Amino acid sequence: MQPEWLTRRPMQLSGGELARIAILRALDPRTRFLIADEMTAQLDPSIQKAIWGYVLEVCRSRSLGMLVISHQSALLDQVCTRHLQVE
C-alpha cells in the first residue's frame, strides 16, 4: 500500500489500488479463515505474484486457513497444496 492512498477518497483510487486495499483488509489480524475468490484476477501479473507471495507468507505465519477460488490453474498449482476442479 502506498502512503498517499490514506489521504485519497475511494473514488480517487484505481480499481487495482482498491483491490489491493481490500486484500489488506481481508488479512486483518482477527481473520481466522480467508476465502480468496478471484482475489487478484483484475491485477497485473507482476503485481499478482507479489500479492500472492505476501498473502501466503501471512497465512503461513499465522496458521491461517485459506480457500482459493480461481479460473487460473497455473495459479492454483503455485499457491495451493491441493485443489479440486469443477467443470
ZIRA-V355365 format. One record per residue. RES is the residue in one small letter. PHI is phi in radians with two decimals (999 if undefined). Layout:
res: {RES & RES}
phi: {PHI & PHI}
This chain:
res: {m & q & p & e & w & l & t & r & r & p & m & q & l & s & g & g & e & l & a & r & i & a & i & l & r & a & l & d & p & r & t & r & f & l & i & a & d & e & m & t & a & q & l & d & p & s & i & q & k & a & i & w & g & y & v & l & e & v & c & r & s & r & s & l & g & m & l & v & i & s & h & q & s & a & l & l & d & q & v & c & t & r & h & l & q & v & e}
phi: {999 & -1.58 & -0.98 & -1.20 & -1.12 & -1.17 & -1.74 & -1.75 & -1.45 & -0.93 & -1.19 & -1.61 & -1.77 & -1.34 & -1.05 & -1.15 & -1.14 & -1.11 & -1.11 & -1.15 & -1.14 & -1.08 & -1.13 & -1.07 & -1.13 & -1.16 & -1.63 & -0.87 & -0.99 & -1.41 & -1.13 & -1.85 & -2.58 & -1.88 & -1.86 & -1.83 & -1.62 & 0.91 & -0.99 & -2.04 & -1.01 & -1.56 & -1.71 & -1.06 & -0.95 & -1.16 & -1.29 & -0.97 & -1.07 & -1.14 & -1.09 & -1.11 & -1.03 & -1.16 & -1.05 & -1.13 & -1.08 & -1.10 & -1.08 & -1.15 & -1.18 & -1.86 & 0.91 & -1.59 & -1.30 & -2.59 & -1.94 & -1.88 & -2.00 & -2.76 & -1.59 & -1.64 & -1.12 & -1.11 & -1.11 & -1.04 & -1.08 & -1.41 & -1.86 & -1.94 & -1.36 & -2.72 & -2.62 & -2.05 & -2.00 & -1.82 & -1.92}
